[in-house]
Amino acid sequence: MWMQKISTYYALGIVFVFFISQLVVSGHSISIDKVYSISKISQGENEEIYKIQDIVAQNQNGNTSDDIELEGIVTKVIDGDTLDINGTRIRLALVDTPERGQAGYDKAKNFVESLCLGKKGELDVDNGQRRGDRYGREIGVVYCDGVNTNAKIMANKMARILTEFCDISEFSKENWTASQCQ
């Protein structure tokens, strides 16, 4: 009976190692978003019964790509949709927050400051807007300590989607934009 258990675990281990080695050999990066758990659910007279349960891991940042082009400390927050990482000015892709003097400006700016200021920032530049904007800012999704800032500010209803850029932005089909970028 214990030999059967060892054989089962051994076979699962071989499959897992083979899968990972194929990804590494082919040059793919991997992001594990499911974890499998094997647990004993009952024991009969001559056999033990196990079930395999997949547990979906919560990936807070949603970033499963190798598209991070800039990382560093968020040194300044200009407003709810603009910040600096290591002195590089960045505009959050597809996100529009109130400007100075408009209702909601302070709330949006303070929210982004609490989420990002002084923390590790990572920029995934929007492939559809690689030239930046007319003010010389990079445009993309910013992750602050692994949290998608663009998605967070939208989820907290402090911004609107700039629908005029939906046709060119690589992020227009993300969960946080899809309802308005159709």
C-alpha positions, -999 to 999 in steps of 0.1 A, spaced: 0 0 0 28 25 9 45 15 -24 14 27 -43 15 60 -25 52 65 -34 45 55 -70 17 81 -72 38 109 -58 68 99 -79 47 100 -111 32 134 -103 67 147 -96 80 134 -129 52 151 -148 57 184 -130 95 184 -135 91 175 -172 65 203 -177 88 229 -161 119 217 -179 101 220 -213 91 256 -205 126 265 -194 142 248 -225 118 265 -248 127 299 -233 92 306 -218 88 323 -185 63 308 -163 37 321 -139 20 295 -117 -16 304 -112 -28 270 -99 -15 249 -71 -26 213 -68 -32 197 -35 -34 160 -29 -53 149 2 -66 117 15 -105 117 17 -111 82 30 -96 49 37 -113 17 27 -104 -18 38 -76 -23 13 -71 11 -2 -68 48 5 -87 73 -17 -71 106 -26 -85 136 -44 -66 162 -63 -78 197 -57 -67 228 -76 -64 259 -57 -63 291 -78 -37 314 -65 -46 351 -62 -23 371 -83 -27 406 -71 -9 424 -97 -21 406 -128 13 410 -144 22 377 -159 44 390 -186 80 400 -190 70 435 -202 84 454 -173 107 480 -188 114 503 -159 115 496 -122 126 517 -92 112 538 -64 81 559 -70 96 593 -61 67 617 -68 30 616 -74 18 645 -96 -19 636 -96 -41 606 -98 -29 595 -132 7 607 -133 38 597 -112 75 595 -113 96 563 -110 133 572 -106 127 606 -121 109 592 -152 74 608 -156 47 582 -163 10 586 -173 -12 557 -164 -25 541 -196 -63 546 -203 -69 562 -169 -81 598 -165 -85 613 -130 -96 649 -121 -72 677 -127 -61 702 -101 -90 724 -91 -116 697 -101 -137 677 -76 -120 645 -67 -84 657 -75 -71 655 -39 -89 621 -33 -73 605 -64 -38 620 -58 -39 609 -21 -50 574 -31 -21 570 -55 3 584 -30 -8 559 -4 -5 531 -29 28 541 -45 49 569 -30 82 556 -17 74 520 -29 88 498 -56 73 508 -89 73 488 -122 62 501 -156 48 480 -184 49 504 -213 18 504 -235 29 489 -268 3 509 -286 15 542 -272 53 537 -273 60 573 -283 46 586 -251 23 616 -249 27 652 -259 42 661 -225 70 635 -229 56 611 -204 58 573 -208 24 556 -209 16 523 -193 5 502 -164 23 509 -132 26 482 -105 34 496 -70 47 468 -47 30 444 -72 -4 460 -72 -18 472 -106 -23 510 -99 -44 515 -130 -68 488 -120 -69 499 -84 -78 535 -91 -106 523 -115 -119 498 -90 -122 526 -64 -141 548 -89 -117 577 -88 -111 578 -126 -127 572 -159 -113 553 -190 -100 574 -218 -120 556 -244 -104 575 -273 -73 554 -267 -90 520 -265 -83 512 -302 -45 516 -298 -39 505 -262 -27 469 -255 -45 471 -222 -80 477 -237 -91 441 -231 -80 440 -194 -106 433 -168 -104 469 -155 -110 484 -190 -131 459 -209 -165 473 -198 -157 507 -213 -133 497 -242 -155 476 -264 
